[in-house]
Amino acid sequence: MAKKVVASLQKGEGRSFTKVIKMIKSPKTGAWTFKETMIHNDQVRNFLSKKN
């Protein structure tokens, strides 16, 4: 099933989106968590520059 999703993202409108994974450190425990989203290519730099 994943192959169909990847193939559909490589055509047309799917090329203008990027999957971004960001590591965020918890202030309480100090543990690292991952925030994973699909965002438009124009907003990648803005997403990564935000604290949370």
mmJSON file of the N, C-alpha and C atoms, coordinates in Angstrom:
{"data_MODEL":{"atom_site":{
"group_PDB":["ATOM","ATOM","ATOM","ATOM","ATOM","ATOM","ATOM","ATOM","ATOM","ATOM","ATOM","ATOM","ATOM","ATOM","ATOM","ATOM","ATOM","ATOM","ATOM","ATOM","ATOM","ATOM","ATOM","ATOM","ATOM","ATOM","ATOM","ATOM","ATOM","ATOM","ATOM","ATOM","ATOM","ATOM","ATOM","ATOM","ATOM","ATOM","ATOM","ATOM","ATOM","ATOM","ATOM","ATOM","ATOM","ATOM","ATOM","ATOM","ATOM","ATOM","ATOM","ATOM","ATOM","ATOM","ATOM","ATOM","ATOM","ATOM","ATOM","ATOM","ATOM","ATOM","ATOM","ATOM","ATOM","ATOM","ATOM","ATOM","ATOM","ATOM","ATOM","ATOM","ATOM","ATOM","ATOM","ATOM","ATOM","ATOM","ATOM","ATOM","ATOM","ATOM","ATOM","ATOM","ATOM","ATOM","ATOM","ATOM","ATOM","ATOM","ATOM","ATOM","ATOM","ATOM","ATOM","ATOM","ATOM","ATOM","ATOM","ATOM","ATOM","ATOM","ATOM","ATOM","ATOM","ATOM","ATOM","ATOM","ATOM","ATOM","ATOM","ATOM","ATOM","ATOM","ATOM","ATOM","ATOM","ATOM","ATOM","ATOM","ATOM","ATOM","ATOM","ATOM","ATOM","ATOM","ATOM","ATOM","ATOM","ATOM","ATOM","ATOM","ATOM","ATOM","ATOM","ATOM","ATOM","ATOM","ATOM","ATOM","ATOM","ATOM","ATOM","ATOM","ATOM","ATOM","ATOM","ATOM","ATOM","ATOM","ATOM","ATOM","ATOM","ATOM","ATOM","ATOM"],
"id":[1,2,3,4,5,6,7,8,9,10,11,12,13,14,15,16,17,18,19,20,21,22,23,24,25,26,27,28,29,30,31,32,33,34,35,36,37,38,39,40,41,42,43,44,45,46,47,48,49,50,51,52,53,54,55,56,57,58,59,60,61,62,63,64,65,66,67,68,69,70,71,72,73,74,75,76,77,78,79,80,81,82,83,84,85,86,87,88,89,90,91,92,93,94,95,96,97,98,99,100,101,102,103,104,105,106,107,108,109,110,111,112,113,114,115,116,117,118,119,120,121,122,123,124,125,126,127,128,129,130,131,132,133,134,135,136,137,138,139,140,141,142,143,144,145,146,147,148,149,150,151,152,153,154,155,156],
"type_symbol":["N","C","C","N","C","C","N","C","C","N","C","C","N","C","C","N","C","C","N","C","C","N","C","C","N","C","C","N","C","C","N","C","C","N","C","C","N","C","C","N","C","C","N","C","C","N","C","C","N","C","C","N","C","C","N","C","C","N","C","C","N","C","C","N","C","C","N","C","C","N","C","C","N","C","C","N","C","C","N","C","C","N","C","C","N","C","C","N","C","C","N","C","C","N","C","C","N","C","C","N","C","C","N","C","C","N","C","C","N","C","C","N","C","C","N","C","C","N","C","C","N","C","C","N","C","C","N","C","C","N","C","C","N","C","C","N","C","C","N","C","C","N","C","C","N","C","C","N","C","C","N","C","C","N","C","C"],
"label_atom_id":["N","CA","C","N","CA","C","N","CA","C","N","CA","C","N","CA","C","N","CA","C","N","CA","C","N","CA","C","N","CA","C","N","CA","C","N","CA","C","N","CA","C","N","CA","C","N","CA","C","N","CA","C","N","CA","C","N","CA","C","N","CA","C","N","CA","C","N","CA","C","N","CA","C","N","CA","C","N","CA","C","N","CA","C","N","CA","C","N","CA","C","N","CA","C","N","CA","C","N","CA","C","N","CA","C","N","CA","C","N","CA","C","N","CA","C","N","CA","C","N","CA","C","N","CA","C","N","CA","C","N","CA","C","N","CA","C","N","CA","C","N","CA","C","N","CA","C","N","CA","C","N","CA","C","N","CA","C","N","CA","C","N","CA","C","N","CA","C","N","CA","C","N","CA","C","N","CA","C","N","CA","C"],
"label_alt_id":[null,null,null,null,null,null,null,null,null,null,null,null,null,null,null,null,null,null,null,null,null,null,null,null,null,null,null,null,null,null,null,null,null,null,null,null,null,null,null,null,null,null,null,null,null,null,null,null,null,null,null,null,null,null,null,null,null,null,null,null,null,null,null,null,null,null,null,null,null,null,null,null,null,null,null,null,null,null,null,null,null,null,null,null,null,null,null,null,null,null,null,null,null,null,null,null,null,null,null,null,null,null,null,null,null,null,null,null,null,null,null,null,null,null,null,null,null,null,null,null,null,null,null,null,null,null,null,null,null,null,null,null,null,null,null,null,null,null,null,null,null,null,null,null,null,null,null,null,null,null,null,null,null,null,null,null],
"label_comp_id":["MET","MET","MET","ALA","ALA","ALA","LYS","LYS","LYS","LYS","LYS","LYS","VAL","VAL","VAL","VAL","VAL","VAL","ALA","ALA","ALA","SER","SER","SER","LEU","LEU","LEU","GLN","GLN","GLN","LYS","LYS","LYS","GLY","GLY","GLY","GLU","GLU","GLU","GLY","GLY","GLY","ARG","ARG","ARG","SER","SER","SER","PHE","PHE","PHE","THR","THR","THR","LYS","LYS","LYS","VAL","VAL","VAL","ILE","ILE","ILE","LYS","LYS","LYS","MET","MET","MET","ILE","ILE","ILE","LYS","LYS","LYS","SER","SER","SER","PRO","PRO","PRO","LYS","LYS","LYS","THR","THR","THR","GLY","GLY","GLY","ALA","ALA","ALA","TRP","TRP","TRP","THR","THR","THR","PHE","PHE","PHE","LYS","LYS","LYS","GLU","GLU","GLU","THR","THR","THR","MET","MET","MET","ILE","ILE","ILE","HIS","HIS","HIS","ASN","ASN","ASN","ASP","ASP","ASP","GLN","GLN","GLN","VAL","VAL","VAL","ARG","ARG","ARG","ASN","ASN","ASN","PHE","PHE","PHE","LEU","LEU","LEU","SER","SER","SER","LYS","LYS","LYS","LYS","LYS","LYS","ASN","ASN","ASN"],
"label_asym_id":["A","A","A","A","A","A","A","A","A","A","A","A","A","A","A","A","A","A","A","A","A","A","A","A","A","A","A","A","A","A","A","A","A","A","A","A","A","A","A","A","A","A","A","A","A","A","A","A","A","A","A","A","A","A","A","A","A","A","A","A","A","A","A","A","A","A","A","A","A","A","A","A","A","A","A","A","A","A","A","A","A","A","A","A","A","A","A","A","A","A","A","A","A","A","A","A","A","A","A","A","A","A","A","A","A","A","A","A","A","A","A","A","A","A","A","A","A","A","A","A","A","A","A","A","A","A","A","A","A","A","A","A","A","A","A","A","A","A","A","A","A","A","A","A","A","A","A","A","A","A","A","A","A","A","A","A"],
"label_entity_id":["1","1","1","1","1","1","1","1","1","1","1","1","1","1","1","1","1","1","1","1","1","1","1","1","1","1","1","1","1","1","1","1","1","1","1","1","1","1","1","1","1","1","1","1","1","1","1","1","1","1","1","1","1","1","1","1","1","1","1","1","1","1","1","1","1","1","1","1","1","1","1","1","1","1","1","1","1","1","1","1","1","1","1","1","1","1","1","1","1","1","1","1","1","1","1","1","1","1","1","1","1","1","1","1","1","1","1","1","1","1","1","1","1","1","1","1","1","1","1","1","1","1","1","1","1","1","1","1","1","1","1","1","1","1","1","1","1","1","1","1","1","1","1","1","1","1","1","1","1","1","1","1","1","1","1","1"],
"label_seq_id":[1,1,1,2,2,2,3,3,3,4,4,4,5,5,5,6,6,6,7,7,7,8,8,8,9,9,9,10,10,10,11,11,11,12,12,12,13,13,13,14,14,14,15,15,15,16,16,16,17,17,17,18,18,18,19,19,19,20,20,20,21,21,21,22,22,22,23,23,23,24,24,24,25,25,25,26,26,26,27,27,27,28,28,28,29,29,29,30,30,30,31,31,31,32,32,32,33,33,33,34,34,34,35,35,35,36,36,36,37,37,37,38,38,38,39,39,39,40,40,40,41,41,41,42,42,42,43,43,43,44,44,44,45,45,45,46,46,46,47,47,47,48,48,48,49,49,49,50,50,50,51,51,51,52,52,52],
"pdbx_PDB_ins_code":[null,null,null,null,null,null,null,null,null,null,null,null,null,null,null,null,null,null,null,null,null,null,null,null,null,null,null,null,null,null,null,null,null,null,null,null,null,null,null,null,null,null,null,null,null,null,null,null,null,null,null,null,null,null,null,null,null,null,null,null,null,null,null,null,null,null,null,null,null,null,null,null,null,null,null,null,null,null,null,null,null,null,null,null,null,null,null,null,null,null,null,null,null,null,null,null,null,null,null,null,null,null,null,null,null,null,null,null,null,null,null,null,null,null,null,null,null,null,null,null,null,null,null,null,null,null,null,null,null,null,null,null,null,null,null,null,null,null,null,null,null,null,null,null,null,null,null,null,null,null,null,null,null,null,null,null],
"Cartn_x":[0.818,0.0,0.862,1.976,2.854,3.375,3.564,4.065,3.088,1.783,0.781,0.829,1.003,1.059,2.278,3.422,4.65,4.535,3.986,3.841,2.895,1.836,0.892,1.475,2.373,2.986,4.054,4.556,5.591,5.033,3.727,3.103,2.29,2.256,1.372,1.58,0.507,0.515,1.358,1.582,2.329,3.769,4.325,5.721,5.913,4.842,4.975,4.886,4.827,4.761,5.979,6.374,7.535,7.155,7.649,7.446,8.595,8.255,9.256,9.155,10.291,10.358,11.276,10.743,11.486,11.603,12.803,13.012,12.756,11.956,11.628,11.951,12.685,13.051,12.015,11.513,10.517,11.165,10.571,11.164,11.039,10.022,9.819,10.77,10.786,11.544,12.892,13.058,14.296,14.32,13.218,13.131,12.872,13.338,13.146,11.896,11.096,9.933,10.059,9.321,9.365,8.028,8.071,6.871,6.99,6.028,6.082,4.877,5.113,4.02,4.352,3.303,3.433,3.081,4.044,3.803,4.261,3.784,4.133,5.605,6.266,7.695,8.055,7.156,7.431,7.505,6.911,6.819,7.788,8.672,9.593,10.518,11.137,12.083,11.39,10.176,9.401,9.063,8.668,8.323,9.522,10.687,11.875,12.441,12.166,12.69,11.858,10.609,9.768,10.271,10.066,10.51,9.713,8.379,7.556,6.629],
"Cartn_y":[-1.195,0.0,1.26,1.206,2.372,2.731,1.731,2.002,2.867,2.63,3.426,4.882,5.092,6.451,7.171,6.537,7.153,7.449,6.537,6.745,7.901,8.044,9.131,10.48,10.515,11.778,12.247,11.36,11.737,12.344,12.362,12.904,14.142,15.099,16.25,17.079,17.278,18.143,17.587,16.303,15.69,16.144,16.602,17.049,18.357,19.087,20.365,20.219,18.992,18.755,17.964,18.21,17.553,16.973,15.777,15.183,15.647,16.325,16.893,16.208,15.768,15.156,16.02,16.498,17.4,16.793,16.823,16.337,17.473,17.19,18.189,17.601,18.345,17.883,18.358,17.434,17.745,18.523,19.657,20.427,19.727,18.888,18.205,17.037,16.107,14.87,14.883,15.733,15.76,14.724,14.003,12.983,13.648,13.002,13.513,12.886,13.706,13.221,13.699,13.074,13.42,13.988,15.109,15.708,15.527,14.84,14.47,15.051,15.834,16.445,16.504,16.664,16.9,18.372,19.147,20.566,20.968,22.118,22.642,23.038,22.898,23.186,24.606,25.553,26.941,27.16,26.277,26.494,25.637,24.901,24.012,24.804,25.831,26.623,27.273,27.75,28.384,27.345,26.147,25.085,24.685,24.552,24.13,25.216,26.478,27.564,27.805,27.347,27.509,26.629,27.054,26.287,24.999,25.051,23.841,23.72],
"Cartn_z":[0.0,0.0,0.0,0.666,0.721,-0.666,-1.511,-2.855,-3.637,-3.463,-4.163,-3.699,-2.403,-1.871,-2.406,-2.388,-2.877,-4.362,-5.125,-6.565,-6.864,-6.098,-6.358,-5.952,-4.967,-4.556,-5.541,-6.391,-7.331,-8.611,-8.755,-9.962,-9.614,-10.495,-10.381,-9.129,-8.37,-7.192,-6.053,-6.003,-4.921,-4.831,-5.926,-5.931,-5.182,-4.926,-4.241,-2.725,-2.211,-0.772,-0.318,0.945,1.526,2.879,3.158,4.474,5.361,6.461,7.355,8.714,9.234,10.553,11.413,12.549,13.41,14.807,15.377,16.739,17.715,18.751,19.764,21.133,21.937,23.274,24.283,25.096,26.115,27.253,27.654,28.746,30.107,30.287,31.569,31.762,30.803,30.967,30.26,29.289,28.523,27.41,27.24,26.193,24.843,23.802,22.446,21.832,21.156,20.416,18.984,18.103,16.693,16.254,15.554,14.975,13.461,12.887,11.477,10.747,9.69,8.94,7.452,6.651,5.218,4.989,4.489,4.269,2.871,2.428,1.113,1.104,-0.022,-0.146,0.28,0.072,0.421,1.93,2.721,4.161,4.977,4.327,5.04,5.959,5.442,6.234,7.429,7.24,8.316,9.397,9.005,9.947,10.798,10.179,10.905,11.807,11.512,12.334,13.588,13.616,14.811,15.931,17.181,18.344,18.484,18.441,18.586,17.479],
"occupancy":[1.0,1.0,1.0,1.0,1.0,1.0,1.0,1.0,1.0,1.0,1.0,1.0,1.0,1.0,1.0,1.0,1.0,1.0,1.0,1.0,1.0,1.0,1.0,1.0,1.0,1.0,1.0,1.0,1.0,1.0,1.0,1.0,1.0,1.0,1.0,1.0,1.0,1.0,1.0,1.0,1.0,1.0,1.0,1.0,1.0,1.0,1.0,1.0,1.0,1.0,1.0,1.0,1.0,1.0,1.0,1.0,1.0,1.0,1.0,1.0,1.0,1.0,1.0,1.0,1.0,1.0,1.0,1.0,1.0,1.0,1.0,1.0,1.0,1.0,1.0,1.0,1.0,1.0,1.0,1.0,1.0,1.0,1.0,1.0,1.0,1.0,1.0,1.0,1.0,1.0,1.0,1.0,1.0,1.0,1.0,1.0,1.0,1.0,1.0,1.0,1.0,1.0,1.0,1.0,1.0,1.0,1.0,1.0,1.0,1.0,1.0,1.0,1.0,1.0,1.0,1.0,1.0,1.0,1.0,1.0,1.0,1.0,1.0,1.0,1.0,1.0,1.0,1.0,1.0,1.0,1.0,1.0,1.0,1.0,1.0,1.0,1.0,1.0,1.0,1.0,1.0,1.0,1.0,1.0,1.0,1.0,1.0,1.0,1.0,1.0,1.0,1.0,1.0,1.0,1.0,1.0],
"B_iso_or_equiv":[0.0,0.0,0.0,0.0,0.0,0.0,0.0,0.0,0.0,0.0,0.0,0.0,0.0,0.0,0.0,0.0,0.0,0.0,0.0,0.0,0.0,0.0,0.0,0.0,0.0,0.0,0.0,0.0,0.0,0.0,0.0,0.0,0.0,0.0,0.0,0.0,0.0,0.0,0.0,0.0,0.0,0.0,0.0,0.0,0.0,0.0,0.0,0.0,0.0,0.0,0.0,0.0,0.0,0.0,0.0,0.0,0.0,0.0,0.0,0.0,0.0,0.0,0.0,0.0,0.0,0.0,0.0,0.0,0.0,0.0,0.0,0.0,0.0,0.0,0.0,0.0,0.0,0.0,0.0,0.0,0.0,0.0,0.0,0.0,0.0,0.0,0.0,0.0,0.0,0.0,0.0,0.0,0.0,0.0,0.0,0.0,0.0,0.0,0.0,0.0,0.0,0.0,0.0,0.0,0.0,0.0,0.0,0.0,0.0,0.0,0.0,0.0,0.0,0.0,0.0,0.0,0.0,0.0,0.0,0.0,0.0,0.0,0.0,0.0,0.0,0.0,0.0,0.0,0.0,0.0,0.0,0.0,0.0,0.0,0.0,0.0,0.0,0.0,0.0,0.0,0.0,0.0,0.0,0.0,0.0,0.0,0.0,0.0,0.0,0.0,0.0,0.0,0.0,0.0,0.0,0.0],
"pdbx_formal_charge":[null,null,null,null,null,null,null,null,null,null,null,null,null,null,null,null,null,null,null,null,null,null,null,null,null,null,null,null,null,null,null,null,null,null,null,null,null,null,null,null,null,null,null,null,null,null,null,null,null,null,null,null,null,null,null,null,null,null,null,null,null,null,null,null,null,null,null,null,null,null,null,null,null,null,null,null,null,null,null,null,null,null,null,null,null,null,null,null,null,null,null,null,null,null,null,null,null,null,null,null,null,null,null,null,null,null,null,null,null,null,null,null,null,null,null,null,null,null,null,null,null,null,null,null,null,null,null,null,null,null,null,null,null,null,null,null,null,null,null,null,null,null,null,null,null,null,null,null,null,null,null,null,null,null,null,null],
"auth_seq_id":[1,1,1,2,2,2,3,3,3,4,4,4,5,5,5,6,6,6,7,7,7,8,8,8,9,9,9,10,10,10,11,11,11,12,12,12,13,13,13,14,14,14,15,15,15,16,16,16,17,17,17,18,18,18,19,19,19,20,20,20,21,21,21,22,22,22,23,23,23,24,24,24,25,25,25,26,26,26,27,27,27,28,28,28,29,29,29,30,30,30,31,31,31,32,32,32,33,33,33,34,34,34,35,35,35,36,36,36,37,37,37,38,38,38,39,39,39,40,40,40,41,41,41,42,42,42,43,43,43,44,44,44,45,45,45,46,46,46,47,47,47,48,48,48,49,49,49,50,50,50,51,51,51,52,52,52],
"auth_comp_id":["MET","MET","MET","ALA","ALA","ALA","LYS","LYS","LYS","LYS","LYS","LYS","VAL","VAL","VAL","VAL","VAL","VAL","ALA","ALA","ALA","SER","SER","SER","LEU","LEU","LEU","GLN","GLN","GLN","LYS","LYS","LYS","GLY","GLY","GLY","GLU","GLU","GLU","GLY","GLY","GLY","ARG","ARG","ARG","SER","SER","SER","PHE","PHE","PHE","THR","THR","THR","LYS","LYS","LYS","VAL","VAL","VAL","ILE","ILE","ILE","LYS","LYS","LYS","MET","MET","MET","ILE","ILE","ILE","LYS","LYS","LYS","SER","SER","SER","PRO","PRO","PRO","LYS","LYS","LYS","THR","THR","THR","GLY","GLY","GLY","ALA","ALA","ALA","TRP","TRP","TRP","THR","THR","THR","PHE","PHE","PHE","LYS","LYS","LYS","GLU","GLU","GLU","THR","THR","THR","MET","MET","MET","ILE","ILE","ILE","HIS","HIS","HIS","ASN","ASN","ASN","ASP","ASP","ASP","GLN","GLN","GLN","VAL","VAL","VAL","ARG","ARG","ARG","ASN","ASN","ASN","PHE","PHE","PHE","LEU","LEU","LEU","SER","SER","SER","LYS","LYS","LYS","LYS","LYS","LYS","ASN","ASN","ASN"],
"auth_asym_id":["A","A","A","A","A","A","A","A","A","A","A","A","A","A","A","A","A","A","A","A","A","A","A","A","A","A","A","A","A","A","A","A","A","A","A","A","A","A","A","A","A","A","A","A","A","A","A","A","A","A","A","A","A","A","A","A","A","A","A","A","A","A","A","A","A","A","A","A","A","A","A","A","A","A","A","A","A","A","A","A","A","A","A","A","A","A","A","A","A","A","A","A","A","A","A","A","A","A","A","A","A","A","A","A","A","A","A","A","A","A","A","A","A","A","A","A","A","A","A","A","A","A","A","A","A","A","A","A","A","A","A","A","A","A","A","A","A","A","A","A","A","A","A","A","A","A","A","A","A","A","A","A","A","A","A","A"],
"auth_atom_id":["N","CA","C","N","CA","C","N","CA","C","N","CA","C","N","CA","C","N","CA","C","N","CA","C","N","CA","C","N","CA","C","N","CA","C","N","CA","C","N","CA","C","N","CA","C","N","CA","C","N","CA","C","N","CA","C","N","CA","C","N","CA","C","N","CA","C","N","CA","C","N","CA","C","N","CA","C","N","CA","C","N","CA","C","N","CA","C","N","CA","C","N","CA","C","N","CA","C","N","CA","C","N","CA","C","N","CA","C","N","CA","C","N","CA","C","N","CA","C","N","CA","C","N","CA","C","N","CA","C","N","CA","C","N","CA","C","N","CA","C","N","CA","C","N","CA","C","N","CA","C","N","CA","C","N","CA","C","N","CA","C","N","CA","C","N","CA","C","N","CA","C","N","CA","C","N","CA","C","N","CA","C"],
"pdbx_PDB_model_num":[1,1,1,1,1,1,1,1,1,1,1,1,1,1,1,1,1,1,1,1,1,1,1,1,1,1,1,1,1,1,1,1,1,1,1,1,1,1,1,1,1,1,1,1,1,1,1,1,1,1,1,1,1,1,1,1,1,1,1,1,1,1,1,1,1,1,1,1,1,1,1,1,1,1,1,1,1,1,1,1,1,1,1,1,1,1,1,1,1,1,1,1,1,1,1,1,1,1,1,1,1,1,1,1,1,1,1,1,1,1,1,1,1,1,1,1,1,1,1,1,1,1,1,1,1,1,1,1,1,1,1,1,1,1,1,1,1,1,1,1,1,1,1,1,1,1,1,1,1,1,1,1,1,1,1,1]
}}}
